[in-house]
Amino acid sequence: MTSERVAVESAKGVNGLEKIILRETRGSSAEVYLYGGHVTSWKNEHGEELLFVSSKALFKPPKAIRGGIPLCFPQFSNLGPLEQHGFARNKFWSIDTDPPAFPTNSSSKAHIDLILKPSEEDMKIWPHSYEFRLRVALGPGGDLMLTSRIRNTNSDGKPFTFTFAYHTYFSVSDISEVRVEGLETHDYLDNLQNRERFTEQGDAITFEGEVDKIYLCTPTKIAIMDHEKKRTFVLRKDGLPDAVVWNPWDKKAKAMADFGDDEYKHVLCVEAAAIEKPITLKPGEEWRGRQELSAVPSSYCSGQLDPQRVLQGS
Ligand SMILES: O=P(O)(O)OC[C@H]1O[C@@H](O)[C@H](O)[C@@H](O)[C@@H]1O
């Protein structure tokens, strides 16, 4: 059927890297690179890009792509012996042609299933056998849904432990006009202060400088309000108690070779994550972590929008 072909298409991306394009009938789209199992584009039905990818992103293994949605697994940041953010984001994933049934009753044709399994070389670095299945799906309204299923397939009876994050780079008009609702009053570990624990004060989070915080035990819904664009991103998550908020600001931006000097103004990372309490799986056990993003027009102007309605609405 033609509609089937339009919904999921394979194409060559930057530097000839293979990518999958998902299209929904109303016009929204998404792109996923097999390199990293990495979502690099999410556009609404008007063709507007909702994710940030740096103009300096390299698209060259072994460097992870700067922007979109890198997957941090099996280690978030440098919280362990592995390379920063683990290795899933710089491995080549495969298309999973026969994924086990999904419990979600998504009717969307615009989805792709990817799988990552370790090679013998990989097992020298992390001596565990696993199957990491990722489903990327576009809902009828243009929502972007990512579901990760990670299974321990060790045959030596050993459990393994990991931390995880969907390192989502949201495209924003001007970081100083953005506020995040849903994390206020929550405890966080401040990566800029030796991961010391603090409690967030105030009504909402706004940005005036570098931020790198791991919010703990956060609600399932977080709103990112872009006043200038009159757009609100709603992040819904399941199985992912923590939420990282990161913006490198000017100094760190300049220090990153694959990030433009002024690009920090147009990006905010809010990352659904499982960090504080690492996940342990025994052989045969599976963990699931889901992140769903939607972008809704917001008419926030002089307090017109009640953020609670955004957070509590369906
Ligand atoms: O440059 P990387 O490895 O992609 O990491 C970017 C940032 O990712 C964030 O998630 C971390 O909290 C930051 O500490 C880190 O700097």
The ligand as a Gaussian input file, in Angstrom:
#p B3LYP/6-31G(d) Opt

LIG

0 1
 O       29.073000      16.245000      25.618000
 P       28.211000      15.089000      26.028000
 O       28.998000      13.869000      26.399000
 O       27.176000      14.780000      24.972000
 O       27.434000      15.527000      27.336000
 C       26.689000      16.683000      27.349000
 C       26.064000      16.930000      28.711000
 O       25.069000      15.965000      28.923000
 C       24.284000      16.190000      30.098000
 O       23.292000      15.215000      30.189000
 C       25.166000      16.134000      31.311000
 O       24.400000      16.377000      32.467000
 C       26.284000      17.151000      31.159000
 O       27.150000      17.074000      32.268000
 C       27.037000      16.929000      29.862000
 O       28.004000      17.952000      29.701000

